[in-house]
Structures are given as structure tokens and as C-alpha cells.
Amino acid sequence: MVIEHALLPIIPGHEDAFEIAFAKAMPIISSMKGFQNLTLSRCIERPGTYMLIVQWEQLSDHIEGFRNSTQYLQWRQLLHHFYNPFPIVEHFEQINQV
Amino acid sequence: MVIEHALLPIIPGHEDAFEIAFAKAMPIISSMKGFQNLTLSRCIERPGTYMLIVQWEQLSDHIEGFRNSTQYLQWRQLLHHFYNPFPIVEHFEQINQV
């Protein structure tokens, strides 16, 4: 399992529209091969920043499978115009939990 | 439920020692009032960076209960010397999931 992580900075005043667009975009990503689950959370200290966490079976499911898909074009069209600056997307491997 | 989030930059070469110290520190935080669960993950693109996610019942369980506790002094003593720079710790509220 690989964790995709991004902090999404939304253009001020567009938070509500982003949340609506994100709800529309969720079925696009959740139907992809290797998708396991997703959470979207909003920052308390900086309410214009959201945290996206997606769990994938393998790194390649995200960076090859999803990003090279036609579904990614729809995802991008729905969401990318809300971001400024464009977020850094990184991947993590869980090493401990309690 | 409130999500505590931090990206932890570990002083280069100290990653193994940090992981051992973190395993020792986990029972300190998991015994606190309001603690729900915790994950520690390691970044694939930047292996010196770890992501800490802690779920608390309420924001005050972390920023008042834990940070003002004697247990926090032990936590700090075990872990804080590994960080450079000291991480930004923020809190999130989950708004969507699939």
C-alpha cells in the first residue's frame, strides 16, 4: 500500500466551489485500478488549505495508471484550476501505527 | 474527530535512530485522553521526511491536554532533537471520503 499525499492551496473565496467539484470528481479516482480509499480534510489553522490522502495498492497505480488515463483529464479539468500554487504531490509508505 | 498532521524533517543519517525512538514514544501519546490512532509514514521521494498523522477526539485533547502534560516532556525529549527544521504541526477536519 502506498499513500499519496498533497496539501491543496485553494484560491481564496473558491473553497465552497472546490468542495462541490471535489465531490463530483471522487467517482473518477475511486474507479481506477489500485485505488483503495481517499480522504479530503480541511485545515483548521489555514482554512484555504485542504489535505488529500489517497491509498493505492502500488505507486504505479497512481503515477502511471491514473496519471496516464483519460479519467485523469476529467479530474484535472474539474479540480486543477482551484489550486494556487499547484500542490506538491508525494508518496509515503506506512512504517508504524497504533 | 480532529486530525493532527506534521511532516517531520529528520537530520540526515539519523533516520534509523528516529524510527527506534518513535517506536518507544508511541505508548506515551497513545495513552493520552482523546487519542484515537496514529500512523507514521516515510516519504518515497524524500526519505528523510516522515508524515505523522494522529487522530484525536477533539482539538483540545492535543493542544491543551497533551501539550501541557508531563507525558509531552518525555515525548519531546525522545523525538524533538531529530527534527531540523522544527516541523509545522496543523490540524484538519475530514470533510469527504470514499
Backbone of each chain as ProteinMPNN parsed JSONL, in Angstrom:
{"seq_chain_A": "MVIEHALLPIIPGHEDAFEIAFAKAMPIISSMKGFQNLTLSRCIERPGTYMLIVQWEQLSDHIEGFRNSTQYLQWRQLLHHFYNPFPIVEHFEQINQV", "coords_chain_A": {"N_chain_A": [[0.838, -1.202, 0.0], [0.519, 2.204, -0.83], [0.723, 5.615, 0.063], [-0.651, 8.44, -1.247], [-0.074, 11.881, -0.933], [-1.098, 15.221, -0.561], [-1.045, 18.725, 0.026], [-3.462, 21.008, -0.564], [-3.64, 24.162, -1.855], [-6.18, 26.4, -1.999], [-7.577, 28.824, -4.192], [-8.363, 31.903, -2.704], [-11.689, 32.361, -1.52], [-12.842, 30.518, -3.181], [-13.403, 28.159, -1.96], [-15.855, 26.837, -1.342], [-16.845, 26.179, -3.886], [-14.792, 24.536, -4.748], [-15.097, 22.355, -2.982], [-17.55, 21.323, -3.843], [-16.915, 20.636, -6.489], [-14.972, 18.752, -5.956], [-16.428, 16.677, -4.766], [-17.832, 15.828, -6.998], [-15.712, 14.866, -8.47], [-14.752, 12.66, -7.155], [-15.818, 9.997, -7.802], [-14.408, 9.54, -10.15], [-11.704, 9.054, -9.533], [-11.985, 6.986, -7.712], [-12.763, 4.825, -9.158], [-10.567, 3.825, -10.374], [-7.988, 1.448, -11.237], [-6.356, -0.187, -8.578], [-6.962, 1.746, -6.722], [-7.645, 2.414, -3.305], [-8.67, 3.875, -0.995], [-9.786, 7.191, -0.015], [-9.338, 10.352, 1.548], [-10.506, 13.636, 2.157], [-9.579, 16.53, 3.779], [-9.984, 19.509, 5.76], [-7.987, 22.275, 6.64], [-7.685, 23.527, 9.928], [-6.225, 25.686, 11.004], [-5.467, 27.021, 8.685], [-7.81, 27.652, 6.689], [-8.052, 27.704, 3.922], [-6.561, 25.677, 2.93], [-6.422, 22.325, 1.995], [-6.181, 18.839, 2.77], [-5.301, 16.106, 0.902], [-5.504, 12.682, 0.905], [-4.721, 9.68, -0.551], [-5.019, 6.251, -0.797], [-3.272, 3.781, -2.47], [-2.847, 0.651, -4.148], [-0.319, 0.175, -5.291], [2.565, 2.206, -6.074], [2.77, 2.648, -8.847], [0.137, 2.468, -9.68], [-0.9, 4.978, -9.206], [0.981, 6.91, -10.353], [1.512, 6.015, -12.899], [-0.757, 4.466, -13.89], [-3.143, 6.068, -13.169], [-2.384, 8.761, -13.791], [-1.803, 8.67, -16.491], [-4.202, 8.203, -17.659], [-7.4, 8.557, -19.396], [-9.339, 9.301, -17.623], [-7.94, 10.891, -15.852], [-7.715, 13.288, -17.185], [-10.27, 14.336, -16.951], [-10.448, 14.621, -14.167], [-8.42, 16.527, -13.735], [-9.478, 18.675, -15.176], [-11.737, 19.268, -13.668], [-10.639, 20.031, -11.201], [-7.998, 21.242, -11.108], [-7.847, 23.987, -11.623], [-8.501, 25.261, -9.291], [-6.299, 25.452, -7.674], [-3.596, 27.267, -6.249], [-0.46, 28.05, -5.226], [0.303, 25.349, -7.597], [-0.081, 22.198, -6.131], [2.397, 20.248, -4.284], [2.805, 16.893, -4.814], [3.291, 13.959, -3.081], [4.527, 10.684, -2.085], [4.051, 8.131, 0.356], [5.168, 5.539, 2.566], [3.731, 3.505, 4.947], [5.076, 3.031, 8.152], [4.674, 2.585, 10.808], [2.136, 2.168, 13.317], [-0.514, 2.835, 15.661]], "CA_chain_A": [[0.0, 0.0, 0.0], [1.247, 3.466, -0.923], [-0.123, 6.754, 0.413], [-0.459, 9.71, -1.954], [-0.339, 12.988, -0.002], [-0.92, 16.577, -1.083], [-1.738, 19.847, 0.669], [-4.026, 21.721, -1.71], [-3.945, 25.553, -1.533], [-7.298, 26.824, -2.852], [-7.658, 30.269, -4.415], [-9.282, 32.425, -1.683], [-13.069, 32.602, -1.938], [-13.309, 29.426, -4.033], [-13.411, 26.927, -1.164], [-17.131, 26.117, -1.48], [-16.9, 25.623, -5.248], [-13.84, 23.417, -4.769], [-15.673, 21.195, -2.288], [-18.584, 20.763, -4.724], [-16.218, 19.995, -7.614], [-14.273, 17.564, -5.464], [-17.438, 15.614, -4.595], [-18.095, 15.318, -8.358], [-14.515, 14.209, -9.008], [-14.397, 11.455, -6.393], [-16.032, 8.724, -8.515], [-13.406, 9.374, -11.218], [-10.494, 8.427, -8.987], [-12.284, 5.752, -6.958], [-12.996, 3.722, -10.096], [-9.305, 3.448, -11.01], [-7.311, 0.23, -10.78], [-5.412, 0.015, -7.492], [-7.479, 2.701, -5.727], [-8.149, 1.77, -2.092], [-9.558, 4.819, -0.319], [-9.425, 8.607, -0.129], [-9.963, 11.31, 2.462], [-10.24, 15.059, 1.962], [-9.737, 17.196, 5.072], [-9.758, 20.955, 5.673], [-7.109, 22.732, 7.716], [-8.312, 24.417, 10.909], [-5.413, 26.908, 11.13], [-5.433, 27.688, 7.36], [-8.988, 27.02, 6.074], [-7.932, 27.638, 2.47], [-5.706, 24.529, 2.602], [-7.04, 21.005, 2.179], [-5.253, 17.71, 2.684], [-5.78, 14.946, 0.161], [-4.785, 11.423, 1.138], [-5.276, 8.575, -1.337], [-4.273, 4.996, -0.663], [-3.2, 2.978, -3.695], [-2.172, -0.642, -3.952], [1.092, 0.325, -5.664], [2.929, 3.528, -6.58], [2.499, 2.746, -10.291], [-1.304, 2.671, -9.905], [-1.132, 6.419, -9.245], [1.806, 7.758, -11.225], [1.398, 5.553, -14.29], [-2.137, 4.136, -14.23], [-4.105, 7.18, -13.107], [-1.948, 9.996, -14.452], [-1.801, 8.497, -17.953], [-5.535, 7.759, -18.088], [-8.35, 9.587, -19.855], [-10.043, 9.785, -16.428], [-7.15, 11.961, -15.224], [-8.027, 14.547, -17.876], [-11.506, 14.85, -16.331], [-10.056, 15.015, -12.803], [-7.65, 17.766, -13.872], [-10.371, 19.738, -15.643], [-12.631, 19.624, -12.568], [-10.016, 20.455, -9.939], [-6.692, 21.901, -11.07], [-7.949, 25.458, -11.679], [-8.704, 25.798, -7.936], [-5.049, 25.428, -6.906], [-2.571, 28.275, -6.465], [0.253, 27.416, -6.341], [-0.013, 23.951, -7.829], [0.449, 21.476, -4.959], [3.405, 19.181, -4.346], [2.212, 15.586, -4.522], [4.336, 12.99, -2.726], [4.041, 9.344, -1.717], [4.589, 7.659, 1.626], [4.942, 4.15, 2.975], [3.48, 3.46, 6.392], [6.063, 2.203, 8.84], [4.251, 2.293, 12.173], [0.791, 2.634, 13.656], [-1.06, 2.385, 16.938]], "C_chain_A": [[0.874, 1.254, 0.0], [0.264, 4.604, -0.677], [0.282, 7.951, -0.435], [-0.885, 10.831, -1.004], [-0.134, 14.313, -0.722], [-1.665, 17.551, -0.184], [-2.161, 20.789, -0.45], [-4.369, 23.161, -1.31], [-4.999, 26.074, -2.521], [-7.299, 28.347, -2.985], [-8.718, 30.853, -3.467], [-10.67, 32.756, -2.255], [-13.663, 31.483, -2.762], [-13.444, 28.1, -3.276], [-14.716, 26.131, -1.358], [-17.223, 25.448, -2.851], [-15.944, 24.438, -5.375], [-14.457, 22.18, -4.125], [-16.76, 20.522, -3.137], [-17.928, 20.017, -5.888], [-15.525, 18.712, -7.158], [-15.236, 16.394, -5.295], [-17.79, 14.997, -5.951], [-16.93, 14.493, -8.882], [-14.215, 12.873, -8.327], [-14.662, 10.147, -7.14], [-15.015, 8.472, -9.631], [-12.205, 8.607, -10.666], [-10.818, 7.088, -8.332], [-12.554, 4.56, -7.868], [-11.706, 3.198, -10.714], [-8.739, 2.156, -10.407], [-6.321, 0.58, -9.648], [-5.867, 1.021, -6.452], [-7.984, 1.941, -4.513], [-9.092, 2.677, -1.309], [-8.971, 6.222, -0.378], [-10.07, 9.369, 1.018], [-9.559, 12.72, 2.034], [-10.548, 15.744, 3.29], [-9.382, 18.672, 4.902], [-8.974, 21.422, 6.894], [-7.836, 23.713, 8.628], [-7.548, 25.742, 10.973], [-5.375, 27.711, 9.827], [-6.585, 27.111, 6.53], [-8.969, 26.997, 4.541], [-7.072, 26.473, 2.002], [-6.423, 23.227, 2.944], [-5.955, 19.944, 2.083], [-5.94, 16.562, 1.957], [-4.882, 13.76, 0.47], [-5.484, 10.345, 0.308], [-4.402, 7.35, -1.093], [-4.429, 4.193, -1.947], [-2.527, 1.646, -3.364], [-0.674, -0.503, -4.191], [1.325, 1.742, -6.174], [2.539, 3.689, -8.052], [1.007, 2.917, -10.589], [-1.637, 4.158, -9.981], [-0.345, 7.09, -10.369], [1.826, 7.279, -12.674], [-0.076, 5.36, -14.646], [-3.054, 5.344, -14.274], [-3.639, 8.364, -13.945], [-1.893, 9.876, -15.971], [-3.174, 8.133, -18.501], [-6.359, 8.911, -18.65], [-9.131, 10.141, -18.657], [-9.291, 10.936, -15.757], [-7.415, 13.308, -15.889], [-9.292, 15.182, -17.283], [-11.23, 15.388, -14.931], [-9.366, 16.393, -12.825], [-8.554, 18.939, -14.233], [-11.302, 20.21, -14.508], [-11.915, 20.368, -11.447], [-8.813, 21.387, -10.063], [-6.767, 23.433, -11.074], [-8.214, 26.086, -10.308], [-7.392, 26.013, -7.191], [-4.134, 26.596, -7.269], [-1.755, 28.437, -5.187], [-0.168, 25.959, -6.523], [0.656, 23.117, -6.726], [1.569, 20.492, -5.294], [2.72, 17.879, -3.945], [3.353, 14.608, -4.238], [3.68, 11.695, -2.254], [4.771, 8.862, -0.47], [4.288, 6.176, 1.807], [4.793, 4.114, 4.483], [4.487, 2.542, 7.057], [5.671, 1.881, 10.276], [2.836, 2.803, 12.391], [0.414, 2.125, 15.038], [-2.473, 2.909, 17.047]], "O_chain_A": [[1.85, 1.343, 0.746], [-0.876, 4.569, -1.141], [1.416, 8.423, -0.356], [-1.926, 10.741, -0.353], [0.87, 14.51, -1.405], [-2.756, 17.262, 0.305], [-1.324, 21.304, -1.191], [-5.285, 23.374, -0.515], [-4.742, 26.175, -3.721], [-7.052, 29.065, -2.017], [-9.845, 30.36, -3.426], [-10.794, 33.35, -3.326], [-14.866, 31.485, -3.024], [-13.584, 27.044, -3.892], [-14.687, 24.911, -1.518], [-17.629, 24.291, -2.96], [-16.259, 23.45, -6.039], [-14.348, 21.079, -4.665], [-16.874, 19.297, -3.147], [-18.334, 18.907, -6.231], [-15.497, 17.716, -7.881], [-14.908, 15.257, -5.635], [-18.019, 13.791, -6.047], [-17.122, 13.543, -9.641], [-13.494, 12.045, -8.883], [-13.809, 9.26, -7.119], [-14.785, 7.325, -10.014], [-11.751, 7.632, -11.264], [-10.014, 6.157, -8.39], [-12.573, 3.418, -7.41], [-11.733, 2.241, -11.488], [-8.978, 1.826, -9.245], [-5.549, 1.532, -9.763], [-5.236, 1.149, -5.403], [-8.675, 0.932, -4.659], [-10.211, 2.271, -0.994], [-7.811, 6.411, -0.744], [-11.198, 9.078, 1.415], [-8.429, 12.961, 1.609], [-11.627, 15.57, 3.856], [-8.596, 19.043, 4.031], [-9.254, 21.024, 8.024], [-8.52, 24.62, 8.155], [-8.163, 26.808, 10.994], [-5.265, 28.937, 9.856], [-6.372, 26.182, 5.751], [-9.801, 26.326, 3.931], [-6.874, 26.298, 0.8], [-6.956, 23.061, 4.041], [-4.944, 20.126, 1.404], [-7.016, 16.11, 2.349], [-3.662, 13.825, 0.318], [-6.687, 10.126, 0.447], [-3.177, 7.428, -1.178], [-5.533, 3.958, -2.438], [-1.742, 1.545, -2.422], [0.14, -0.992, -3.407], [0.399, 2.4, -6.649], [2.04, 4.74, -8.455], [0.647, 3.453, -11.637], [-2.536, 4.562, -10.719], [-0.922, 7.754, -11.23], [2.126, 8.058, -13.579], [-0.59, 5.991, -15.57], [-3.675, 5.618, -15.301], [-4.415, 8.912, -14.727], [-1.934, 10.89, -16.667], [-3.302, 7.792, -19.677], [-6.061, 10.082, -18.414], [-9.539, 11.302, -18.663], [-9.897, 11.834, -15.173], [-7.349, 14.35, -15.237], [-9.376, 16.401, -17.134], [-11.707, 16.458, -14.555], [-9.69, 17.285, -12.041], [-8.429, 20.036, -13.688], [-11.612, 21.397, -14.403], [-12.505, 21.239, -10.808], [-8.621, 22.247, -9.202], [-5.855, 24.1, -10.584], [-8.159, 27.308, -10.17], [-7.377, 26.697, -6.168], [-3.92, 26.882, -8.446], [-2.276, 28.905, -4.174], [-0.903, 25.407, -5.704], [1.834, 23.316, -6.427], [1.673, 19.982, -6.409], [2.13, 17.78, -2.869], [4.264, 14.449, -5.05], [2.468, 11.619, -2.053], [5.951, 9.149, -0.271], [3.31, 5.641, 1.285], [5.637, 4.636, 5.21], [4.728, 1.425, 6.599], [6.267, 1.001, 10.898], [2.393, 3.747, 11.736], [0.945, 1.125, 15.519], [-3.149, 2.66, 18.045]]}, "seq_chain_B": "MVIEHALLPIIPGHEDAFEIAFAKAMPIISSMKGFQNLTLSRCIERPGTYMLIVQWEQLSDHIEGFRNSTQYLQWRQLLHHFYNPFPIVEHFEQINQV", "coords_chain_B": {"N_chain_B": [[-13.928, 14.326, 15.555], [-10.528, 15.112, 15.142], [-7.751, 15.73, 13.051], [-4.395, 15.591, 13.559], [-1.532, 16.77, 11.892], [1.71, 16.453, 10.607], [4.702, 17.051, 8.803], [7.727, 15.599, 9.154], [10.984, 16.596, 9.211], [13.885, 14.86, 9.208], [17.124, 14.938, 10.662], [19.771, 14.361, 8.431], [20.957, 11.029, 8.108], [20.119, 10.195, 10.565], [17.847, 8.708, 10.479], [17.282, 5.958, 11.058], [17.702, 5.844, 13.849], [15.769, 7.656, 14.65], [13.428, 6.243, 13.947], [13.534, 4.113, 15.743], [13.402, 5.489, 18.183], [10.917, 6.639, 17.866], [9.2, 4.439, 17.95], [9.497, 3.782, 20.618], [8.321, 6.013, 21.717], [5.641, 5.913, 21.087], [3.763, 4.6, 22.923], [3.526, 6.622, 24.805], [2.02, 8.746, 23.693], [-0.246, 7.36, 22.908], [-1.551, 6.698, 25.179], [-2.856, 8.904, 26.023], [-5.635, 11.007, 26.986], [-8.349, 11.179, 24.764], [-6.91, 10.383, 22.557], [-6.991, 8.672, 19.461], [-5.961, 7.227, 17.137], [-2.85, 6.594, 15.363], [-0.554, 7.142, 12.706], [2.648, 6.592, 11.286], [4.528, 7.494, 8.553], [6.829, 7.077, 5.807], [8.438, 9.186, 3.485], [8.584, 8.53, 0.015], [9.773, 9.946, -2.123], [11.368, 11.761, -0.738], [13.232, 10.516, 1.445], [14.094, 11.3, 3.969], [12.037, 12.556, 5.164], [9.212, 12.283, 7.19], [5.767, 11.453, 7.693], [3.505, 12.319, 10.114], [0.473, 11.37, 11.407], [-2.111, 11.941, 13.576], [-5.054, 10.985, 15.118], [-7.423, 12.633, 17.033], [-9.949, 12.919, 19.555], [-10.902, 15.52, 20.077], [-9.804, 18.872, 19.269], [-8.726, 20.155, 21.517], [-7.802, 18.029, 23.033], [-5.314, 17.483, 21.986], [-3.882, 20.033, 21.803], [-4.179, 21.234, 24.259], [-4.557, 19.201, 26.305], [-2.525, 17.139, 25.712], [-0.175, 18.648, 25.091], [0.286, 20.133, 27.379], [0.958, 18.292, 29.248], [2.786, 16.1, 31.515], [3.627, 13.87, 30.194], [4.138, 14.841, 27.65], [6.585, 16.065, 27.913], [8.319, 13.891, 28.027], [7.891, 12.791, 25.476], [8.83, 14.891, 23.874], [11.481, 14.937, 24.645], [12.387, 12.477, 23.701], [12.058, 12.74, 20.91], [12.256, 15.367, 19.691], [14.827, 16.288, 19.116], [15.563, 15.145, 16.751], [14.574, 16.598, 14.651], [14.94, 18.923, 11.998], [14.343, 21.567, 9.959], [12.294, 22.528, 12.858], [9.171, 20.936, 12.795], [6.096, 22.072, 11.182], [3.073, 21.882, 12.757], [-0.203, 21.057, 12.129], [-3.832, 21.082, 12.125], [-6.643, 19.203, 10.995], [-9.954, 18.84, 9.652], [-11.952, 16.22, 8.652], [-13.686, 16.191, 5.602], [-14.679, 14.754, 3.493], [-14.898, 11.46, 2.088], [-14.05, 8.367, 0.466]], "CA_chain_B": [[-12.573, 13.841, 15.336], [-9.603, 16.091, 14.565], [-6.535, 15.093, 12.546], [-3.112, 16.297, 13.687], [-0.698, 16.442, 10.732], [3.022, 17.097, 10.542], [5.774, 16.446, 8.014], [8.874, 15.657, 10.067], [12.272, 16.515, 8.514], [14.869, 14.252, 10.11], [18.527, 15.272, 10.368], [20.286, 13.28, 7.583], [21.739, 9.989, 8.757], [19.53, 9.832, 11.853], [16.516, 8.133, 10.226], [17.092, 4.691, 11.793], [17.581, 6.168, 15.277], [14.444, 8.274, 14.816], [12.381, 5.205, 13.906], [13.601, 3.371, 17.017], [12.899, 6.382, 19.237], [9.474, 6.832, 17.67], [8.521, 3.237, 18.456], [9.477, 3.91, 22.085], [7.468, 7.15, 22.118], [4.224, 5.695, 20.75], [2.866, 4.385, 24.074], [3.326, 7.876, 25.547], [0.904, 9.503, 23.108], [-1.467, 6.544, 22.761], [-2.228, 6.579, 26.478], [-3.447, 10.194, 26.401], [-7.082, 11.196, 26.832], [-8.771, 11.69, 23.46], [-6.143, 9.76, 21.461], [-7.742, 7.63, 18.739], [-4.985, 6.393, 16.429], [-1.659, 7.28, 14.86], [0.276, 6.458, 11.707], [3.897, 7.22, 10.877], [4.849, 7.031, 7.199], [8.085, 7.629, 5.306], [8.278, 9.692, 2.118], [9.34, 7.807, -1.013], [10.578, 10.906, -2.892], [12.299, 12.426, 0.195], [13.205, 9.531, 2.538], [14.377, 11.928, 5.253], [10.816, 13.196, 5.66], [8.181, 11.366, 7.681], [4.457, 12.067, 7.934], [2.817, 11.885, 11.333], [-0.975, 11.649, 11.461], [-2.726, 11.474, 14.825], [-6.465, 11.342, 15.248], [-7.849, 12.963, 18.402], [-11.397, 13.184, 19.663], [-11.121, 16.961, 19.974], [-8.59, 19.678, 19.136], [-8.17, 20.453, 22.841], [-7.083, 16.863, 23.552], [-3.92, 17.615, 21.566], [-3.152, 21.29, 22.056], [-4.188, 21.532, 25.695], [-4.32, 18.008, 27.114], [-1.217, 16.504, 25.515], [0.973, 19.57, 25.126], [0.513, 20.622, 28.747], [1.104, 17.142, 30.14], [4.152, 15.644, 31.809], [3.966, 12.907, 29.147], [4.672, 15.574, 26.5], [8.012, 16.314, 28.16], [9.021, 12.659, 27.628], [7.75, 12.752, 24.013], [9.721, 15.913, 23.326], [12.867, 14.53, 24.918], [12.708, 11.346, 22.829], [11.898, 12.947, 19.472], [12.409, 16.682, 19.065], [16.201, 16.56, 18.663], [15.761, 14.593, 15.401], [13.935, 17.448, 13.634], [15.585, 20.151, 11.559], [13.838, 22.475, 10.988], [11.188, 22.003, 13.653], [8.041, 20.842, 11.871], [4.82, 22.772, 11.347], [2.013, 20.952, 13.132], [-1.52, 21.658, 11.894], [-4.982, 20.212, 12.404], [-7.595, 19.124, 9.88], [-11.244, 18.183, 9.859], [-12.303, 15.466, 7.455], [-14.958, 16.635, 5.02], [-15.164, 13.822, 2.484], [-14.127, 10.226, 1.98], [-14.622, 7.313, -0.372]], "C_chain_B": [[-11.738, 14.923, 14.648], [-8.31, 15.366, 14.199], [-5.344, 16.031, 12.767], [-2.205, 15.831, 12.549], [0.628, 17.177, 10.827], [3.912, 16.314, 9.592], [7.066, 16.682, 8.788], [10.176, 15.533, 9.289], [13.356, 16.037, 9.49], [16.285, 14.642, 9.676], [19.151, 14.101, 9.595], [21.188, 12.313, 8.345], [21.153, 9.498, 10.07], [18.172, 9.142, 11.7], [16.288, 6.847, 11.032], [16.891, 4.955, 13.286], [16.227, 6.817, 15.564], [13.355, 7.208, 14.856], [12.361, 4.387, 15.197], [13.025, 4.218, 18.154], [11.39, 6.567, 19.101], [8.687, 5.636, 18.2], [8.442, 3.261, 19.988], [8.484, 4.977, 22.544], [5.985, 6.874, 21.906], [3.338, 5.438, 21.963], [2.609, 5.652, 24.895], [2.093, 8.593, 25.02], [-0.383, 8.67, 23.104], [-2.216, 6.365, 24.075], [-2.964, 7.865, 26.871], [-4.959, 10.205, 26.184], [-7.38, 11.768, 25.433], [-7.995, 11.118, 22.285], [-6.988, 8.68, 20.794], [-6.81, 6.694, 17.971], [-3.885, 7.259, 15.831], [-1.054, 6.453, 13.734], [1.539, 7.287, 11.472], [4.269, 6.617, 9.529], [6.106, 7.741, 6.721], [7.925, 8.005, 3.836], [9.163, 8.915, 1.141], [10.275, 8.769, -1.753], [11.648, 11.588, -2.034], [12.378, 11.571, 1.454], [13.594, 10.085, 3.904], [13.167, 12.605, 5.863], [9.781, 12.137, 6.018], [6.879, 12.148, 7.866], [3.848, 11.449, 9.18], [1.359, 12.32, 11.244], [-1.484, 11.077, 12.783], [-4.181, 11.906, 14.826], [-6.794, 11.485, 16.727], [-9.36, 13.158, 18.407], [-11.684, 14.657, 19.424], [-9.779, 17.667, 19.85], [-7.924, 19.895, 20.498], [-7.44, 19.252, 23.445], [-5.608, 16.923, 23.169], [-3.274, 18.88, 22.121], [-3.204, 21.733, 23.511], [-3.784, 20.284, 26.483], [-2.91, 17.457, 26.962], [-0.066, 17.485, 25.715], [1.259, 20.135, 26.514], [0.783, 19.502, 29.749], [2.574, 16.854, 30.452], [4.6, 14.619, 30.759], [4.591, 13.608, 27.931], [6.162, 15.875, 26.68], [8.847, 15.094, 27.748], [9.041, 12.524, 26.103], [8.779, 13.67, 23.358], [11.18, 15.485, 23.478], [13.305, 13.383, 24.004], [12.846, 11.763, 21.363], [12.378, 14.292, 18.923], [13.818, 16.954, 18.542], [16.504, 15.969, 17.284], [15.328, 15.565, 14.296], [14.796, 18.657, 13.287], [15.139, 20.476, 10.132], [12.71, 21.849, 11.795], [9.925, 22.038, 12.803], [6.857, 21.751, 12.221], [3.76, 21.712, 11.654], [0.679, 21.669, 12.932], [-2.605, 20.605, 12.119], [-6.0, 20.316, 11.266], [-8.877, 18.457, 10.35], [-11.637, 17.493, 8.566], [-13.648, 15.931, 6.907], [-15.488, 15.684, 3.962], [-14.3, 12.567, 2.482], [-14.833, 9.271, 1.025], [-13.716, 6.101, -0.282]], "O_chain_B": [[-12.188, 15.563, 13.697], [-7.836, 14.503, 14.938], [-5.304, 17.133, 12.221], [-2.119, 14.635, 12.273], [0.666, 18.378, 11.094], [3.89, 15.083, 9.568], [7.449, 17.823, 9.045], [10.457, 14.463, 8.749], [13.692, 16.72, 10.458], [16.6, 14.671, 8.486], [19.071, 12.96, 10.052], [22.057, 12.72, 9.116], [21.622, 8.509, 10.633], [17.431, 9.006, 12.674], [15.222, 6.666, 11.622], [16.015, 4.36, 13.912], [15.615, 6.556, 16.6], [12.461, 7.262, 15.7], [11.294, 4.015, 15.685], [12.259, 3.724, 18.981], [10.674, 6.642, 20.099], [7.638, 5.8, 18.822], [7.455, 2.82, 20.576], [7.884, 4.866, 23.614], [5.15, 7.552, 22.503], [2.248, 6.004, 22.038], [1.601, 5.748, 25.595], [1.224, 8.999, 25.792], [-1.476, 9.209, 23.277], [-3.369, 5.935, 24.089], [-3.615, 7.92, 27.914], [-5.486, 9.507, 25.317], [-6.737, 12.72, 24.989], [-8.372, 11.337, 21.134], [-7.622, 7.872, 21.472], [-6.878, 5.478, 18.151], [-3.98, 8.486, 15.8], [-1.039, 5.223, 13.791], [1.5, 8.518, 11.46], [4.322, 5.397, 9.373], [6.417, 8.849, 7.158], [7.357, 7.252, 3.045], [10.34, 8.675, 1.409], [11.439, 8.444, -1.985], [12.711, 11.951, -2.538], [11.682, 11.847, 2.431], [13.435, 9.391, 4.908], [13.252, 13.168, 6.955], [9.516, 11.217, 5.244], [6.893, 13.345, 8.155], [3.696, 10.232, 9.287], [1.059, 13.495, 11.032], [-1.312, 9.892, 13.072], [-4.493, 13.068, 14.562], [-6.501, 10.616, 17.548], [-9.962, 13.514, 17.394], [-12.589, 15.008, 18.668], [-8.747, 17.141, 20.267], [-6.7, 19.827, 20.612], [-6.554, 19.428, 24.28], [-4.749, 16.474, 23.927], [-2.259, 18.821, 22.815], [-2.366, 22.52, 23.951], [-2.804, 20.297, 27.228], [-2.181, 17.318, 27.944], [0.898, 17.189, 26.42], [2.378, 20.572, 26.781], [0.832, 19.74, 30.956], [3.478, 17.304, 29.747], [5.79, 14.505, 30.464], [5.46, 13.048, 27.264], [6.909, 15.93, 25.704], [9.937, 15.237, 27.194], [10.067, 12.188, 25.512], [9.49, 13.286, 22.429], [11.995, 15.647, 22.57], [14.46, 13.328, 23.583], [13.669, 11.198, 20.643], [12.862, 14.35, 17.792], [13.993, 17.758, 17.628], [17.556, 16.241, 16.706], [15.68, 15.373, 13.132], [15.317, 19.334, 14.174], [15.5, 19.763, 9.195], [12.224, 20.77, 11.458], [9.634, 23.048, 12.162], [6.651, 22.135, 13.372], [3.582, 20.763, 10.891], [0.451, 22.744, 13.486], [-2.329, 19.416, 12.278], [-6.184, 21.374, 10.665], [-8.898, 17.65, 11.279], [-11.652, 18.116, 7.504], [-14.625, 16.051, 7.647], [-16.648, 15.799, 3.569], [-13.12, 12.61, 2.83], [-16.041, 9.358, 0.807], [-13.991, 5.077, -0.907]]}, "name": "protein", "num_of_chains": 2, "seq": "MVIEHALLPIIPGHEDAFEIAFAKAMPIISSMKGFQNLTLSRCIERPGTYMLIVQWEQLSDHIEGFRNSTQYLQWRQLLHHFYNPFPIVEHFEQINQVMVIEHALLPIIPGHEDAFEIAFAKAMPIISSMKGFQNLTLSRCIERPGTYMLIVQWEQLSDHIEGFRNSTQYLQWRQLLHHFYNPFPIVEHFEQINQV"}
